[in-house]
Amino acid sequence: MTLDLKTVDIKPLRHTYAHVAKYIGGDKNASRYQEATLGAQPETNFHYRPTWDPAHELFDASRSAIRMRDWYALRDPRQMYYASWTMTRARQQDAMEANFEFVESRGMVDMIPAALRERTLQVLVPLRHAAWGANMNNAQICAVGWGTAFTAPAMFHAMDNLGVAQFLTRLALLVGGPEELDRAKSAWMDAASWQPLRRYVEDTLVLQDPVELFVAQNAVLDGLLYPLVYDAFVDDHVALAGGSAVAMLTAFMPEWHDESARWIDAVLKTMAGESDDNRALLLQWARKWEGLAAAALQPLAELALGNSGAGALDESRQQLRARLAKAALDL
């Protein structure tokens, strides 16, 4: 008995989904990011308008004053969809777990000078409340924004901010103790140096336009806060003064901020390039919230860095303005 083996070339009838094909210029092989993102926004067959906002459909692009011919033009340069995001964050989580284990097993917290440890706890732990506000704001952007290319990364960003808050909580427990969480909450609620930032966060919680909220939270506040706290304070001050353990325990934050800035800047640049009206409105929002954020962070800069705080904050403002200028938003 002989067997005659043959190969059969089976050609697929199509290379991607029809709703994806119209965004990539025909029936081509699409990336996982494209298939997970393009054309996924619900647009039809809404049964009723929301009772809490009868002026709009359940999903409605008119909730923002920004106008886009194609909201899917707001592509994420990181090409993140759920699977790639979770795998990236899992690797970073493993690295942070190793950092925490290393710091604890080597007794590195005990090597931090007492005054520096106290300053670190005063500056970093209340920021878990600011990170919670960022989590809420990005969840809101996802809820009322339009287009999966814009809303899906916002939801990832929301959960990333929850991770930031959790790392700060773990830092408080390791460097201080459970009582540090109550002390930080009291400072956030009552201490004069934290009230301007708390007011900024609470004012953004009630913003209605998802793109203005994106500018106020992700572009402006985070764009000033992270360089000020994790670069100027942690890396340039705490680590050099004997607190290298603190830099290890917060290593995720500056890495994540630099990565997410690529998405934020790409969104702003695409929106501003869509029309002069968009650019003018984005510029108006950026100017307004940049001034408010700088004023809100001034007491924190002084708390963290004393007399050099104003200079560090000014440097953070220059960095942010340089970023915005590349997105055609020259403040």
Secondary structure, 3 states (H helix, E strand, C coil): CCCCCCCCCCCCCCCCCHHHHHHHCCCCCCCHHHHHHCCCCCCCCCCCCCCCCCCCCCCCHHHCCCCCCCHHHCCCCCCCCHHHHHHHHHHHHHHHHHHHHHHHHCCHHHHCCHHHHHHHHHHHCCHHHHHHHHHHHHHHHHHHCCCHHHHHHHHHHHHHHHHHHHHHHHHHHHHCCCHHHHHHHHHHHHCHHHHHHHHHHHHHCCCCCHHHHHHHHHHHHHHHHHHHHHHHHHHHHHHHHCCHHHHHHCCHHHHHHHHHHHHHHHHHHHHHHHCHHHHHHHHHHHHHHHHHHHHHHHHHHHHHHHHHHHHHHHHHHHHHHHHHHHCCCCC
